[in-house]
Amino acid sequence: MKVLVALAFLAILASLSSALFFMMRDGRNGKPKSSNMARALAFRVGFSILLFVCILIAWKLGYVRPTGLPLGR
């Protein structure tokens, strides 16, 4: 489960960085802007939702358990 979460975070960060790259590069030198940045941000949202759903399913199946915070310490 830890590997899945780490891979999902890496995918989210990669998508975010590619969106930044496309934001800085598209539309220069008279070229029209492409929809690459919007596509990269849509992938980021999709990866985030997928990560959330996977964590909920893992919790439901018992792969992860909430430990909570110790009270009164």
Predicted model as a PDB file, atoms N, CA, C, CB and O in Angstrom, pLDDT in the B-factor column:
MODEL        1                                                                  
ATOM      1  N   MET A   1       0.828  -1.195   0.000  1.00 74.00           N  
ATOM      2  CA  MET A   1       0.000   0.000   0.000  1.00 74.00           C  
ATOM      3  C   MET A   1       0.876   1.264   0.000  1.00 74.00           C  
ATOM      4  CB  MET A   1      -0.944  -0.004   1.220  1.00 74.00           C  
ATOM      5  O   MET A   1       0.539   2.261  -0.637  1.00 74.00           O  
ATOM      6  N   LYS A   2       1.986   1.206   0.713  1.00 80.00           N  
ATOM      7  CA  LYS A   2       2.865   2.367   0.770  1.00 80.00           C  
ATOM      8  C   LYS A   2       3.449   2.671  -0.608  1.00 80.00           C  
ATOM      9  CB  LYS A   2       3.990   2.138   1.787  1.00 80.00           C  
ATOM     10  O   LYS A   2       3.620   3.834  -0.975  1.00 80.00           O  
ATOM     11  N   VAL A   3       3.753   1.625  -1.361  1.00 88.00           N  
ATOM     12  CA  VAL A   3       4.314   1.812  -2.703  1.00 88.00           C  
ATOM     13  C   VAL A   3       3.271   2.447  -3.622  1.00 88.00           C  
ATOM     14  CB  VAL A   3       4.800   0.459  -3.289  1.00 88.00           C  
ATOM     15  O   VAL A   3       3.596   3.327  -4.419  1.00 88.00           O  
ATOM     16  N   LEU A   4       2.020   2.001  -3.510  1.00 82.00           N  
ATOM     17  CA  LEU A   4       0.949   2.564  -4.332  1.00 82.00           C  
ATOM     18  C   LEU A   4       0.757   4.044  -4.037  1.00 82.00           C  
ATOM     19  CB  LEU A   4      -0.362   1.807  -4.097  1.00 82.00           C  
ATOM     20  O   LEU A   4       0.598   4.845  -4.959  1.00 82.00           O  
ATOM     21  N   VAL A   5       0.770   4.410  -2.776  1.00 84.00           N  
ATOM     22  CA  VAL A   5       0.600   5.814  -2.394  1.00 84.00           C  
ATOM     23  C   VAL A   5       1.782   6.646  -2.886  1.00 84.00           C  
ATOM     24  CB  VAL A   5       0.451   5.946  -0.862  1.00 84.00           C  
ATOM     25  O   VAL A   5       1.603   7.759  -3.380  1.00 84.00           O  
ATOM     26  N   ALA A   6       2.992   6.098  -2.746  1.00 90.00           N  
ATOM     27  CA  ALA A   6       4.175   6.830  -3.205  1.00 90.00           C  
ATOM     28  C   ALA A   6       4.149   7.022  -4.721  1.00 90.00           C  
ATOM     29  CB  ALA A   6       5.456   6.090  -2.791  1.00 90.00           C  
ATOM     30  O   ALA A   6       4.485   8.099  -5.213  1.00 90.00           O  
ATOM     31  N   LEU A   7       3.754   5.993  -5.458  1.00 90.00           N  
ATOM     32  CA  LEU A   7       3.652   6.115  -6.912  1.00 90.00           C  
ATOM     33  C   LEU A   7       2.574   7.117  -7.317  1.00 90.00           C  
ATOM     34  CB  LEU A   7       3.358   4.754  -7.535  1.00 90.00           C  
ATOM     35  O   LEU A   7       2.750   7.867  -8.278  1.00 90.00           O  
ATOM     36  N   ALA A   8       1.471   7.130  -6.596  1.00 88.00           N  
ATOM     37  CA  ALA A   8       0.410   8.082  -6.903  1.00 88.00           C  
ATOM     38  C   ALA A   8       0.879   9.513  -6.652  1.00 88.00           C  
ATOM     39  CB  ALA A   8      -0.842   7.778  -6.067  1.00 88.00           C  
ATOM     40  O   ALA A   8       0.588  10.409  -7.445  1.00 88.00           O  
ATOM     41  N   PHE A   9       1.600   9.732  -5.560  1.00 90.00           N  
ATOM     42  CA  PHE A   9       2.124  11.070  -5.297  1.00 90.00           C  
ATOM     43  C   PHE A   9       3.128  11.495  -6.361  1.00 90.00           C  
ATOM     44  CB  PHE A   9       2.774  11.121  -3.921  1.00 90.00           C  
ATOM     45  O   PHE A   9       3.147  12.654  -6.776  1.00 90.00           O  
ATOM     46  N   LEU A  10       3.955  10.562  -6.798  1.00 93.00           N  
ATOM     47  CA  LEU A  10       4.900  10.891  -7.866  1.00 93.00           C  
ATOM     48  C   LEU A  10       4.174  11.227  -9.158  1.00 93.00           C  
ATOM     49  CB  LEU A  10       5.866   9.733  -8.098  1.00 93.00           C  
ATOM     50  O   LEU A  10       4.579  12.144  -9.872  1.00 93.00           O  
ATOM     51  N   ALA A  11       3.106  10.498  -9.469  1.00 91.00           N  
ATOM     52  CA  ALA A  11       2.324  10.789 -10.674  1.00 91.00           C  
ATOM     53  C   ALA A  11       1.660  12.159 -10.574  1.00 91.00           C  
ATOM     54  CB  ALA A  11       1.259   9.701 -10.900  1.00 91.00           C  
ATOM     55  O   ALA A  11       1.597  12.895 -11.558  1.00 91.00           O  
ATOM     56  N   ILE A  12       1.165  12.499  -9.385  1.00 92.00           N  
ATOM     57  CA  ILE A  12       0.544  13.806  -9.173  1.00 92.00           C  
ATOM     58  C   ILE A  12       1.575  14.920  -9.356  1.00 92.00           C  
ATOM     59  CB  ILE A  12      -0.091  13.884  -7.765  1.00 92.00           C  
ATOM     60  O   ILE A  12       1.306  15.919 -10.023  1.00 92.00           O  
ATOM     61  N   LEU A  13       2.751  14.745  -8.763  1.00 93.00           N  
ATOM     62  CA  LEU A  13       3.793  15.765  -8.896  1.00 93.00           C  
ATOM     63  C   LEU A  13       4.309  15.876 -10.327  1.00 93.00           C  
ATOM     64  CB  LEU A  13       4.948  15.454  -7.960  1.00 93.00           C  
ATOM     65  O   LEU A  13       4.592  16.979 -10.794  1.00 93.00           O  
ATOM     66  N   ALA A  14       4.433  14.753 -11.027  1.00 93.00           N  
ATOM     67  CA  ALA A  14       4.874  14.782 -12.421  1.00 93.00           C  
ATOM     68  C   ALA A  14       3.855  15.504 -13.295  1.00 93.00           C  
ATOM     69  CB  ALA A  14       5.106  13.356 -12.943  1.00 93.00           C  
ATOM     70  O   ALA A  14       4.228  16.282 -14.173  1.00 93.00           O  
ATOM     71  N   SER A  15       2.586  15.253 -13.062  1.00 92.00           N  
ATOM     72  CA  SER A  15       1.547  15.928 -13.832  1.00 92.00           C  
ATOM     73  C   SER A  15       1.535  17.427 -13.542  1.00 92.00           C  
ATOM     74  CB  SER A  15       0.177  15.320 -13.523  1.00 92.00           C  
ATOM     75  O   SER A  15       1.350  18.238 -14.450  1.00 92.00           O  
ATOM     76  N   LEU A  16       1.731  17.787 -12.295  1.00 92.00           N  
ATOM     77  CA  LEU A  16       1.765  19.201 -11.925  1.00 92.00           C  
ATOM     78  C   LEU A  16       2.968  19.902 -12.541  1.00 92.00           C  
ATOM     79  CB  LEU A  16       1.794  19.354 -10.404  1.00 92.00           C  
ATOM     80  O   LEU A  16       2.858  21.038 -13.004  1.00 92.00           O  
ATOM     81  N   SER A  17       4.107  19.233 -12.547  1.00 93.00           N  
ATOM     82  CA  SER A  17       5.288  19.855 -13.137  1.00 93.00           C  
ATOM     83  C   SER A  17       5.173  19.953 -14.659  1.00 93.00           C  
ATOM     84  CB  SER A  17       6.538  19.070 -12.758  1.00 93.00           C  
ATOM     85  O   SER A  17       5.661  20.917 -15.250  1.00 93.00           O  
ATOM     86  N   SER A  18       4.541  18.978 -15.295  1.00 92.00           N  
ATOM     87  CA  SER A  18       4.351  19.086 -16.744  1.00 92.00           C  
ATOM     88  C   SER A  18       3.369  20.212 -17.077  1.00 92.00           C  
ATOM     89  CB  SER A  18       3.843  17.747 -17.324  1.00 92.00           C  
ATOM     90  O   SER A  18       3.516  20.876 -18.104  1.00 92.00           O  
ATOM     91  N   ALA A  19       2.380  20.430 -16.225  1.00 90.00           N  
ATOM     92  CA  ALA A  19       1.468  21.557 -16.441  1.00 90.00           C  
ATOM     93  C   ALA A  19       2.221  22.885 -16.329  1.00 90.00           C  
ATOM     94  CB  ALA A  19       0.303  21.514 -15.424  1.00 90.00           C  
ATOM     95  O   ALA A  19       1.976  23.813 -17.100  1.00 90.00           O  
ATOM     96  N   LEU A  20       3.135  22.965 -15.364  1.00 90.00           N  
ATOM     97  CA  LEU A  20       3.951  24.171 -15.242  1.00 90.00           C  
ATOM     98  C   LEU A  20       4.818  24.365 -16.479  1.00 90.00           C  
ATOM     99  CB  LEU A  20       4.830  24.101 -13.985  1.00 90.00           C  
ATOM    100  O   LEU A  20       4.949  25.484 -16.976  1.00 90.00           O  
ATOM    101  N   PHE A  21       5.405  23.294 -16.976  1.00 90.00           N  
ATOM    102  CA  PHE A  21       6.226  23.372 -18.179  1.00 90.00           C  
ATOM    103  C   PHE A  21       5.409  23.881 -19.363  1.00 90.00           C  
ATOM    104  CB  PHE A  21       6.830  22.002 -18.503  1.00 90.00           C  
ATOM    105  O   PHE A  21       5.853  24.770 -20.089  1.00 90.00           O  
ATOM    106  N   PHE A  22       4.216  23.318 -19.558  1.00 87.00           N  
ATOM    107  CA  PHE A  22       3.378  23.735 -20.675  1.00 87.00           C  
ATOM    108  C   PHE A  22       2.892  25.172 -20.503  1.00 87.00           C  
ATOM    109  CB  PHE A  22       2.188  22.795 -20.820  1.00 87.00           C  
ATOM    110  O   PHE A  22       2.727  25.893 -21.488  1.00 87.00           O  
ATOM    111  N   MET A  23       2.661  25.592 -19.257  1.00 86.00           N  
ATOM    112  CA  MET A  23       2.230  26.964 -19.020  1.00 86.00           C  
ATOM    113  C   MET A  23       3.331  27.947 -19.414  1.00 86.00           C  
ATOM    114  CB  MET A  23       1.841  27.159 -17.547  1.00 86.00           C  
ATOM    115  O   MET A  23       3.055  29.015 -19.960  1.00 86.00           O  
ATOM    116  N   MET A  24       4.579  27.576 -19.133  1.00 87.00           N  
ATOM    117  CA  MET A  24       5.683  28.473 -19.435  1.00 87.00           C  
ATOM    118  C   MET A  24       6.082  28.444 -20.909  1.00 87.00           C  
ATOM    119  CB  MET A  24       6.871  28.120 -18.582  1.00 87.00           C  
ATOM    120  O   MET A  24       6.597  29.443 -21.411  1.00 87.00           O  
ATOM    121  N   ARG A  25       5.866  27.353 -21.610  1.00 84.00           N  
ATOM    122  CA  ARG A  25       6.361  27.189 -22.967  1.00 84.00           C  
ATOM    123  C   ARG A  25       5.331  27.464 -24.057  1.00 84.00           C  
ATOM    124  CB  ARG A  25       6.877  25.818 -23.130  1.00 84.00           C  
ATOM    125  O   ARG A  25       5.689  27.996 -25.108  1.00 84.00           O  
ATOM    126  N   ASP A  26       4.072  27.122 -23.842  1.00 77.00           N  
ATOM    127  CA  ASP A  26       3.062  27.265 -24.903  1.00 77.00           C  
ATOM    128  C   ASP A  26       2.778  28.722 -25.209  1.00 77.00           C  
ATOM    129  CB  ASP A  26       1.767  26.563 -24.507  1.00 77.00           C  
ATOM    130  O   ASP A  26       2.791  29.572 -24.318  1.00 77.00           O  
ATOM    131  N   GLY A  27       2.524  29.001 -26.465  1.00 71.00           N  
ATOM    132  CA  GLY A  27       2.136  30.329 -26.898  1.00 71.00           C  
ATOM    133  C   GLY A  27       3.290  31.278 -27.139  1.00 71.00           C  
ATOM    134  O   GLY A  27       3.068  32.484 -27.254  1.00 71.00           O  
ATOM    135  N   ARG A  28       4.497  30.788 -27.219  1.00 74.00           N  
ATOM    136  CA  ARG A  28       5.649  31.648 -27.489  1.00 74.00           C  
ATOM    137  C   ARG A  28       5.915  31.735 -28.976  1.00 74.00           C  
ATOM    138  CB  ARG A  28       6.890  31.133 -26.764  1.00 74.00           C  
ATOM    139  O   ARG A  28       5.544  30.845 -29.741  1.00 74.00           O  
ATOM    140  N   ASN A  29       6.553  32.803 -29.373  1.00 73.00           N  
ATOM    141  CA  ASN A  29       6.999  33.012 -30.754  1.00 73.00           C  
ATOM    142  C   ASN A  29       5.866  32.927 -31.771  1.00 73.00           C  
ATOM    143  CB  ASN A  29       8.056  32.001 -31.105  1.00 73.00           C  
ATOM    144  O   ASN A  29       6.049  32.400 -32.868  1.00 73.00           O  
ATOM    145  N   GLY A  30       4.724  33.434 -31.415  1.00 69.00           N  
ATOM    146  CA  GLY A  30       3.605  33.476 -32.343  1.00 69.00           C  
ATOM    147  C   GLY A  30       2.874  32.159 -32.519  1.00 69.00           C  
ATOM    148  O   GLY A  30       1.941  32.087 -33.319  1.00 69.00           O  
ATOM    149  N   LYS A  31       3.266  31.108 -31.795  1.00 71.00           N  
ATOM    150  CA  LYS A  31       2.583  29.823 -31.893  1.00 71.00           C  
ATOM    151  C   LYS A  31       1.307  29.867 -31.060  1.00 71.00           C  
ATOM    152  CB  LYS A  31       3.507  28.665 -31.426  1.00 71.00           C  
ATOM    153  O   LYS A  31       1.277  30.498 -30.004  1.00 71.00           O  
ATOM    154  N   PRO A  32       0.256  29.202 -31.526  1.00 74.00           N  
ATOM    155  CA  PRO A  32      -0.979  29.201 -30.734  1.00 74.00           C  
ATOM    156  C   PRO A  32      -0.825  28.356 -29.469  1.00 74.00           C  
ATOM    157  CB  PRO A  32      -2.153  28.676 -31.577  1.00 74.00           C  
ATOM    158  O   PRO A  32      -0.051  27.400 -29.432  1.00 74.00           O  
ATOM    159  N   LYS A  33      -1.571  28.729 -28.448  1.00 75.00           N  
ATOM    160  CA  LYS A  33      -1.548  27.950 -27.206  1.00 75.00           C  
ATOM    161  C   LYS A  33      -2.244  26.616 -27.429  1.00 75.00           C  
ATOM    162  CB  LYS A  33      -2.227  28.730 -26.046  1.00 75.00           C  
ATOM    163  O   LYS A  33      -3.261  26.541 -28.119  1.00 75.00           O  
ATOM    164  N   SER A  34      -1.692  25.580 -26.847  1.00 79.00           N  
ATOM    165  CA  SER A  34      -2.318  24.265 -26.940  1.00 79.00           C  
ATOM    166  C   SER A  34      -3.052  23.967 -25.633  1.00 79.00           C  
ATOM    167  CB  SER A  34      -1.260  23.163 -27.246  1.00 79.00           C  
ATOM    168  O   SER A  34      -2.972  24.735 -24.674  1.00 79.00           O  
ATOM    169  N   SER A  35      -3.752  22.868 -25.610  1.00 85.00           N  
ATOM    170  CA  SER A  35      -4.505  22.502 -24.408  1.00 85.00           C  
ATOM    171  C   SER A  35      -3.719  21.527 -23.535  1.00 85.00           C  
ATOM    172  CB  SER A  35      -5.856  21.888 -24.792  1.00 85.00           C  
ATOM    173  O   SER A  35      -4.306  20.814 -22.721  1.00 85.00           O  
ATOM    174  N   ASN A  36      -2.401  21.491 -23.698  1.00 86.00           N  
ATOM    175  CA  ASN A  36      -1.587  20.547 -22.931  1.00 86.00           C  
ATOM    176  C   ASN A  36      -1.618  20.835 -21.433  1.00 86.00           C  
ATOM    177  CB  ASN A  36      -0.155  20.581 -23.426  1.00 86.00           C  
ATOM    178  O   ASN A  36      -1.639  19.903 -20.629  1.00 86.00           O  
ATOM    179  N   MET A  37      -1.621  22.100 -21.048  1.00 87.00           N  
ATOM    180  CA  MET A  37      -1.638  22.434 -19.632  1.00 87.00           C  
ATOM    181  C   MET A  37      -2.947  21.978 -18.994  1.00 87.00           C  
ATOM    182  CB  MET A  37      -1.440  23.944 -19.432  1.00 87.00           C  
ATOM    183  O   MET A  37      -2.933  21.397 -17.908  1.00 87.00           O  
ATOM    184  N   ALA A  38      -4.060  22.228 -19.641  1.00 88.00           N  
ATOM    185  CA  ALA A  38      -5.354  21.815 -19.097  1.00 88.00           C  
ATOM    186  C   ALA A  38      -5.436  20.292 -19.003  1.00 88.00           C  
ATOM    187  CB  ALA A  38      -6.505  22.358 -19.968  1.00 88.00           C  
ATOM    188  O   ALA A  38      -5.998  19.754 -18.049  1.00 88.00           O  
ATOM    189  N   ARG A  39      -4.881  19.609 -19.986  1.00 91.00           N  
ATOM    190  CA  ARG A  39      -4.878  18.143 -19.963  1.00 91.00           C  
ATOM    191  C   ARG A  39      -4.031  17.628 -18.798  1.00 91.00           C  
ATOM    192  CB  ARG A  39      -4.347  17.580 -21.302  1.00 91.00           C  
ATOM    193  O   ARG A  39      -4.431  16.684 -18.117  1.00 91.00           O  
ATOM    194  N   ALA A  40      -2.881  18.229 -18.566  1.00 90.00           N  
ATOM    195  CA  ALA A  40      -2.017  17.805 -17.465  1.00 90.00           C  
ATOM    196  C   ALA A  40      -2.683  18.051 -16.111  1.00 90.00           C  
ATOM    197  CB  ALA A  40      -0.673  18.539 -17.531  1.00 90.00           C  
ATOM    198  O   ALA A  40      -2.574  17.228 -15.203  1.00 90.00           O  
ATOM    199  N   LEU A  41      -3.366  19.174 -15.982  1.00 90.00           N  
ATOM    200  CA  LEU A  41      -4.068  19.447 -14.721  1.00 90.00           C  
ATOM    201  C   LEU A  41      -5.257  18.510 -14.533  1.00 90.00           C  
ATOM    202  CB  LEU A  41      -4.543  20.905 -14.680  1.00 90.00           C  
ATOM    203  O   LEU A  41      -5.573  18.135 -13.403  1.00 90.00           O  
ATOM    204  N   ALA A  42      -5.917  18.129 -15.619  1.00 93.00           N  
ATOM    205  CA  ALA A  42      -7.013  17.161 -15.526  1.00 93.00           C  
ATOM    206  C   ALA A  42      -6.483  15.800 -15.085  1.00 93.00           C  
ATOM    207  CB  ALA A  42      -7.748  17.038 -16.879  1.00 93.00           C  
ATOM    208  O   ALA A  42      -7.129  15.112 -14.294  1.00 93.00           O  
ATOM    209  N   PHE A  43      -5.317  15.405 -15.588  1.00 91.00           N  
ATOM    210  CA  PHE A  43      -4.703  14.157 -15.132  1.00 91.00           C  
ATOM    211  C   PHE A  43      -4.354  14.227 -13.647  1.00 91.00           C  
ATOM    212  CB  PHE A  43      -3.445  13.849 -15.956  1.00 91.00           C  
ATOM    213  O   PHE A  43      -4.505  13.243 -12.923  1.00 91.00           O  
ATOM    214  N   ARG A  44      -3.887  15.393 -13.194  1.00 92.00           N  
ATOM    215  CA  ARG A  44      -3.554  15.548 -11.783  1.00 92.00           C  
ATOM    216  C   ARG A  44      -4.781  15.359 -10.903  1.00 92.00           C  
ATOM    217  CB  ARG A  44      -2.937  16.918 -11.530  1.00 92.00           C  
ATOM    218  O   ARG A  44      -4.719  14.694  -9.869  1.00 92.00           O  
ATOM    219  N   VAL A  45      -5.898  15.948 -11.321  1.00 93.00           N  
ATOM    220  CA  VAL A  45      -7.137  15.788 -10.562  1.00 93.00           C  
ATOM    221  C   VAL A  45      -7.572  14.327 -10.576  1.00 93.00           C  
ATOM    222  CB  VAL A  45      -8.253  16.690 -11.138  1.00 93.00           C  
ATOM    223  O   VAL A  45      -8.015  13.796  -9.558  1.00 93.00           O  
ATOM    224  N   GLY A  46      -7.445  13.687 -11.723  1.00 92.00           N  
ATOM    225  CA  GLY A  46      -7.806  12.275 -11.822  1.00 92.00           C  
ATOM    226  C   GLY A  46      -6.934  11.393 -10.941  1.00 92.00           C  
ATOM    227  O   GLY A  46      -7.440  10.478 -10.290  1.00 92.00           O  
ATOM    228  N   PHE A  47      -5.623  11.656 -10.911  1.00 90.00           N  
ATOM    229  CA  PHE A  47      -4.726  10.888 -10.047  1.00 90.00           C  
ATOM    230  C   PHE A  47      -5.069  11.110  -8.576  1.00 90.00           C  
ATOM    231  CB  PHE A  47      -3.261  11.273 -10.315  1.00 90.00           C  
ATOM    232  O   PHE A  47      -5.007  10.174  -7.779  1.00 90.00           O  
ATOM    233  N   SER A  48      -5.426  12.331  -8.214  1.00 92.00           N  
ATOM    234  CA  SER A  48      -5.773  12.624  -6.821  1.00 92.00           C  
ATOM    235  C   SER A  48      -7.041  11.885  -6.407  1.00 92.00           C  
ATOM    236  CB  SER A  48      -5.955  14.134  -6.621  1.00 92.00           C  
ATOM    237  O   SER A  48      -7.110  11.321  -5.315  1.00 92.00           O  
ATOM    238  N   ILE A  49      -8.029  11.892  -7.273  1.00 94.00           N  
ATOM    239  CA  ILE A  49      -9.274  11.177  -6.975  1.00 94.00           C  
ATOM    240  C   ILE A  49      -9.023   9.679  -6.900  1.00 94.00           C  
ATOM    241  CB  ILE A  49     -10.345  11.483  -8.038  1.00 94.00           C  
ATOM    242  O   ILE A  49      -9.557   9.002  -6.022  1.00 94.00           O  
ATOM    243  N   LEU A  50      -8.211   9.159  -7.817  1.00 90.00           N  
ATOM    244  CA  LEU A  50      -7.879   7.738  -7.799  1.00 90.00           C  
ATOM    245  C   LEU A  50      -7.153   7.355  -6.508  1.00 90.00           C  
ATOM    246  CB  LEU A  50      -7.018   7.379  -9.013  1.00 90.00           C  
ATOM    247  O   LEU A  50      -7.434   6.308  -5.925  1.00 90.00           O  
ATOM    248  N   LEU A  51      -6.229   8.193  -6.065  1.00 91.00           N  
ATOM    249  CA  LEU A  51      -5.521   7.933  -4.810  1.00 91.00           C  
ATOM    250  C   LEU A  51      -6.492   7.918  -3.637  1.00 91.00           C  
ATOM    251  CB  LEU A  51      -4.428   8.986  -4.579  1.00 91.00           C  
ATOM    252  O   LEU A  51      -6.396   7.044  -2.776  1.00 91.00           O  
ATOM    253  N   PHE A  52      -7.409   8.852  -3.584  1.00 93.00           N  
ATOM    254  CA  PHE A  52      -8.388   8.921  -2.501  1.00 93.00           C  
ATOM    255  C   PHE A  52      -9.272   7.679  -2.493  1.00 93.00           C  
ATOM    256  CB  PHE A  52      -9.249  10.186  -2.633  1.00 93.00           C  
ATOM    257  O   PHE A  52      -9.519   7.101  -1.435  1.00 93.00           O  
ATOM    258  N   VAL A  53      -9.752   7.265  -3.666  1.00 92.00           N  
ATOM    259  CA  VAL A  53     -10.610   6.085  -3.759  1.00 92.00           C  
ATOM    260  C   VAL A  53      -9.842   4.828  -3.362  1.00 92.00           C  
ATOM    261  CB  VAL A  53     -11.172   5.936  -5.184  1.00 92.00           C  
ATOM    262  O   VAL A  53     -10.388   3.960  -2.680  1.00 92.00           O  
ATOM    263  N   CYS A  54      -8.583   4.722  -3.779  1.00 88.00           N  
ATOM    264  CA  CYS A  54      -7.774   3.559  -3.407  1.00 88.00           C  
ATOM    265  C   CYS A  54      -7.554   3.498  -1.902  1.00 88.00           C  
ATOM    266  CB  CYS A  54      -6.425   3.594  -4.129  1.00 88.00           C  
ATOM    267  O   CYS A  54      -7.584   2.415  -1.318  1.00 88.00           O  
ATOM    268  N   ILE A  55      -7.337   4.633  -1.275  1.00 89.00           N  
ATOM    269  CA  ILE A  55      -7.162   4.640   0.185  1.00 89.00           C  
ATOM    270  C   ILE A  55      -8.465   4.253   0.877  1.00 89.00           C  
ATOM    271  CB  ILE A  55      -6.690   6.032   0.674  1.00 89.00           C  
ATOM    272  O   ILE A  55      -8.438   3.537   1.878  1.00 89.00           O  
ATOM    273  N   LEU A  56      -9.590   4.707   0.368  1.00 91.00           N  
ATOM    274  CA  LEU A  56     -10.876   4.313   0.958  1.00 91.00           C  
ATOM    275  C   LEU A  56     -11.129   2.821   0.796  1.00 91.00           C  
ATOM    276  CB  LEU A  56     -12.019   5.104   0.322  1.00 91.00           C  
ATOM    277  O   LEU A  56     -11.614   2.176   1.725  1.00 91.00           O  
ATOM    278  N   ILE A  57     -10.810   2.266  -0.360  1.00 91.00           N  
ATOM    279  CA  ILE A  57     -11.004   0.832  -0.583  1.00 91.00           C  
ATOM    280  C   ILE A  57     -10.063   0.023   0.316  1.00 91.00           C  
ATOM    281  CB  ILE A  57     -10.768   0.476  -2.073  1.00 91.00           C  
ATOM    282  O   ILE A  57     -10.463  -0.994   0.881  1.00 91.00           O  
ATOM    283  N   ALA A  58      -8.816   0.477   0.445  1.00 88.00           N  
ATOM    284  CA  ALA A  58      -7.865  -0.219   1.313  1.00 88.00           C  
ATOM    285  C   ALA A  58      -8.329  -0.176   2.761  1.00 88.00           C  
ATOM    286  CB  ALA A  58      -6.465   0.399   1.187  1.00 88.00           C  
ATOM    287  O   ALA A  58      -8.161  -1.152   3.493  1.00 88.00           O  
ATOM    288  N   TRP A  59      -8.902   0.928   3.179  1.00 88.00           N  
ATOM    289  CA  TRP A  59      -9.430   1.032   4.541  1.00 88.00           C  
ATOM    290  C   TRP A  59     -10.604   0.077   4.723  1.00 88.00           C  
ATOM    291  CB  TRP A  59      -9.863   2.484   4.851  1.00 88.00           C  
ATOM    292  O   TRP A  59     -10.708  -0.594   5.750  1.00 88.00           O  
ATOM    293  N   LYS A  60     -11.486   0.015   3.733  1.00 93.00           N  
ATOM    294  CA  LYS A  60     -12.657  -0.849   3.815  1.00 93.00           C  
ATOM    295  C   LYS A  60     -12.258  -2.322   3.846  1.00 93.00           C  
ATOM    296  CB  LYS A  60     -13.592  -0.584   2.638  1.00 93.00           C  
ATOM    297  O   LYS A  60     -12.891  -3.118   4.539  1.00 93.00           O  
ATOM    298  N   LEU A  61     -11.200  -2.698   3.091  1.00 92.00           N  
ATOM    299  CA  LEU A  61     -10.741  -4.083   3.055  1.00 92.00           C  
ATOM    300  C   LEU A  61      -9.825  -4.437   4.227  1.00 92.00           C  
ATOM    301  CB  LEU A  61     -10.021  -4.344   1.756  1.00 92.00           C  
ATOM    302  O   LEU A  61      -9.501  -5.608   4.420  1.00 92.00           O  
ATOM    303  N   GLY A  62      -9.409  -3.452   5.003  1.00 89.00           N  
ATOM    304  CA  GLY A  62      -8.596  -3.700   6.180  1.00 89.00           C  
ATOM    305  C   GLY A  62      -7.104  -3.637   5.947  1.00 89.00           C  
ATOM    306  O   GLY A  62      -6.332  -4.024   6.825  1.00 89.00           O  
ATOM    307  N   TYR A  63      -6.674  -3.164   4.798  1.00 87.00           N  
ATOM    308  CA  TYR A  63      -5.247  -3.042   4.521  1.00 87.00           C  
ATOM    309  C   TYR A  63      -4.612  -1.911   5.309  1.00 87.00           C  
ATOM    310  CB  TYR A  63      -5.017  -2.826   3.042  1.00 87.00           C  
ATOM    311  O   TYR A  63      -3.442  -2.004   5.679  1.00 87.00           O  
ATOM    312  N   VAL A  64      -5.347  -0.857   5.574  1.00 84.00           N  
ATOM    313  CA  VAL A  64      -4.877   0.252   6.398  1.00 84.00           C  
ATOM    314  C   VAL A  64      -5.890   0.473   7.510  1.00 84.00           C  
ATOM    315  CB  VAL A  64      -4.674   1.555   5.550  1.00 84.00           C  
ATOM    316  O   VAL A  64      -7.093   0.285   7.327  1.00 84.00           O  
ATOM    317  N   ARG A  65      -5.378   0.875   8.662  1.00 83.00           N  
ATOM    318  CA  ARG A  65      -6.255   1.129   9.803  1.00 83.00           C  
ATOM    319  C   ARG A  65      -5.932   2.489  10.389  1.00 83.00           C  
ATOM    320  CB  ARG A  65      -6.110   0.023  10.876  1.00 83.00           C  
ATOM    321  O   ARG A  65      -4.762   2.839  10.542  1.00 83.00           O  
ATOM    322  N   PRO A  66      -6.948   3.252  10.717  1.00 79.00           N  
ATOM    323  CA  PRO A  66      -6.682   4.529  11.379  1.00 79.00           C  
ATOM    324  C   PRO A  66      -6.240   4.273  12.819  1.00 79.00           C  
ATOM    325  CB  PRO A  66      -7.942   5.447  11.346  1.00 79.00           C  
ATOM    326  O   PRO A  66      -6.848   3.475  13.533  1.00 79.00           O  
ATOM    327  N   THR A  67      -5.200   4.944  13.228  1.00 80.00           N  
ATOM    328  CA  THR A  67      -4.707   4.745  14.599  1.00 80.00           C  
ATOM    329  C   THR A  67      -5.227   5.824  15.525  1.00 80.00           C  
ATOM    330  CB  THR A  67      -3.176   4.730  14.629  1.00 80.00           C  
ATOM    331  O   THR A  67      -5.301   5.614  16.736  1.00 80.00           O  
ATOM    332  N   GLY A  68      -5.584   6.958  14.989  1.00 77.00           N  
ATOM    333  CA  GLY A  68      -6.086   8.033  15.826  1.00 77.00           C  
ATOM    334  C   GLY A  68      -4.980   8.697  16.615  1.00 77.00           C  
ATOM    335  O   GLY A  68      -3.834   8.247  16.602  1.00 77.00           O  
ATOM    336  N   LEU A  69      -5.321   9.748  17.288  1.00 76.00           N  
ATOM    337  CA  LEU A  69      -4.377  10.479  18.128  1.00 76.00           C  
ATOM    338  C   LEU A  69      -4.622  10.100  19.570  1.00 76.00           C  
ATOM    339  CB  LEU A  69      -4.508  12.011  17.929  1.00 76.00           C  
ATOM    340  O   LEU A  69      -5.775   9.983  19.985  1.00 76.00           O  
ATOM    341  N   PRO A  70      -3.563   9.904  20.351  1.00 75.00           N  
ATOM    342  CA  PRO A  70      -3.759   9.614  21.771  1.00 75.00           C  
ATOM    343  C   PRO A  70      -4.326  10.829  22.486  1.00 75.00           C  
ATOM    344  CB  PRO A  70      -2.438   9.180  22.426  1.00 75.00           C  
ATOM    345  O   PRO A  70      -3.828  11.943  22.330  1.00 75.00           O  
ATOM    346  N   LEU A  71      -5.364  10.605  23.265  1.00 72.00           N  
ATOM    347  CA  LEU A  71      -6.005  11.719  23.964  1.00 72.00           C  
ATOM    348  C   LEU A  71      -5.386  11.900  25.341  1.00 72.00           C  
ATOM    349  CB  LEU A  71      -7.523  11.488  24.086  1.00 72.00           C  
ATOM    350  O   LEU A  71      -5.000  10.933  25.996  1.00 72.00           O  
ATOM    351  N   GLY A  72      -5.300  13.139  25.763  1.00 69.00           N  
ATOM    352  CA  GLY A  72      -4.827  13.469  27.100  1.00 69.00           C  
ATOM    353  C   GLY A  72      -3.318  13.373  27.287  1.00 69.00           C  
ATOM    354  O   GLY A  72      -2.850  13.223  28.416  1.00 69.00           O  
ATOM    355  N   ARG A  73      -2.561  13.455  26.224  1.00 60.00           N  
ATOM    356  CA  ARG A  73      -1.102  13.376  26.395  1.00 60.00           C  
ATOM    357  C   ARG A  73      -0.457  14.638  25.957  1.00 60.00           C  
ATOM    358  CB  ARG A  73      -0.517  12.212  25.628  1.00 60.00           C  
ATOM    359  O   ARG A  73       0.765  14.762  26.026  1.00 60.00           O  
TER     360      ARG A  73                                                      
ENDMDL                                                                          
END                                                                             
